[in-house]
Amino acid sequence: MHDMHTMGTFDTEESENNTPCGSTAVDSICTSDQKKSTAFRLSFVGLGASAFVFQFDALALGVALPTIAAELKASSLKSFWANNIYLLCVVIAQPIFLDASEMVGRKHPLQLGLLLFFGGSLIFALGQHIDIIILGRTLQGVGGGAINILVETVVSDMTTLKERRMWLGLIGIPIAAGNALGLPISALLTAHVGWRWLGWINLPIIGLTLPLLQFSLHLRSPMDRKQILHTLKGYDWIGALLMTAGASLFVLPLSWGGSLYAWDSWRTLLPFIIGLLCLAALGYYERLLVRPFIPYRAIASRTAATTVAAGFCHGIILFTPIQYLPLLYQALPRLSLTTTAVYLVPCTVVPLLLTIMAMMAIGPLNLGYKGLILFSWTMVTTGLGLLALLDQGASPSMLMGVPIVWATGNAMLRLLILPIEASVKRQDDTAAAITQLLTARLLGGVVGLASGTAMFDSRFASRITRLEPLAGDLTPLNEASNAISFIARLRDIEVPLESLSIVQGAYLQAFRYVWYLMIGFGGLGLVCSLAIEEHIFEKTEYGVQRFVERTSPETARGSSPAVVS
């Protein structure tokens, strides 16, 4: 059993990363059961807290959208984009922050991301107009991009491949907890103290995490200051610009097609086509660079490429139902926010427990990752089909039990896909592989939310416009753009049962078409995962920016050329 300071004994990058286990010089770091230091464990706690707050906010807003839209008098499109912009900015920011971390080290970009997230949360909590809310969510998304990619990248750097599945599984627990608690806590806060607390609650967590990471997280920096300044001159600014423009222009028309503008309108087609051209140009341009913004070698293998494709599909069927399920509970059975939170507890807690048990069983029972991944895809696709059965007459047992199938499959996929993608042949490509998987998953989430928005709005508008003009308390629904904000009023209005049933029929059709769309992507993810090869996780090399102790005698003597941040 050896302390982590023994890692300071290496003098070259080759010996640090590529020396095989079994040689005397590296026995101290190749022991998978070695004792981790207090600083390592404190850093891991800080990383876990960062991952939790990111995941919590990624899922928290969906249940509060009707309340926010009603209070701020926002249209359905802007209400949805208060949620969608978060993931879009995460997608754009992730590769930028990762590329920066390859030059200046992981620690400072992660700290910048936490500060941006803090500022965005404050703006969100104080905002008095939907545009200000969107601005706050934009800053949260940019900061969240740094948090989401760098947390798991740092964990990968700090551990060997043999250890990595355990530590990535452990960091998956706060991620899964944020996933599990996001909706119910959001519903309770919105119902009892106000939706602005979705911003306030982040501030003390980040306020404690920043100093914790400052004093406990010490990582090898890949370059000194002169090298950083030289590398910045060659930074791929063109790639970053193409990525930002392409992703934004590709996703925006997906959200308004068929509702704000027709699918064949030039306002929909022109930005969509320009976005596709920007992404195509990005793909071609990156292949010409020595140090590309997107290193394709990390997805050169069949398994890596198909895992990224499966990750894209996973993002679609993960984030989209999370947004629409609480809306369905409020619109069809007309549940209160508190009751919605209670009904969502089983589909958050049960999958978390089952997933932890599944991850613990992989090693002792020698279970294969591929078989579990295929089983998870089958479960999640079946669960999406079951969601289409939920309507205004669904019993409490159905409302609490049916989503468990979909949620359990999703939770397992979150923890199973990542280790497969992280098991690259070259250790230095681990960060790039993780980035591309997480970016693909979040891009899938953005595409899913945008296409779900268009599907919901267009189907609701199509159904509601075929009805006789609505009167009385239902008058606002003559404008289909009020569909989301009106959900908050459905519980309290007094209208004839027949009229209410007609309106709920429009909502039901809109929700079901969203589920049908998700089923298709679930099936596509299953097909993609058939090409994944089984993996054995036994390598014992650390990442290039691994964890070190400041008190290391070797570091103090300056025997290593790496800078410690």
Secondary structure as UniProt FT lines:
FT   HELIX           4..9
FT   HELIX           13..17
FT   TURN            21..22
FT   HELIX           24..26
FT   TURN            27..29
FT   TURN            32..33
FT   HELIX           38..72
FT   HELIX           76..104
FT   HELIX           107..126
FT   HELIX           130..158
FT   HELIX           161..192
FT   TURN            195..196
FT   HELIX           197..200
FT   HELIX           202..216
FT   STRAND          219..221
FT   HELIX           225..233
FT   HELIX           237..256
FT   TURN            258..260
FT   TURN            263..264
FT   HELIX           266..286
FT   TURN            287..288
FT   HELIX           296..299
FT   HELIX           302..331
FT   HELIX           337..344
FT   HELIX           346..362
FT   TURN            363..366
FT   HELIX           369..387
FT   TURN            388..389
FT   TURN            392..393
FT   HELIX           396..422
FT   HELIX           427..429
FT   HELIX           430..465
FT   HELIX           472..478
FT   HELIX           480..482
FT   HELIX           483..487
FT   TURN            488..492
FT   HELIX           497..529
FT   TURN            530..531
FT   TURN            544..545
FT   TURN            550..551
FT   HELIX           553..557
FT   STRAND          563..564
//
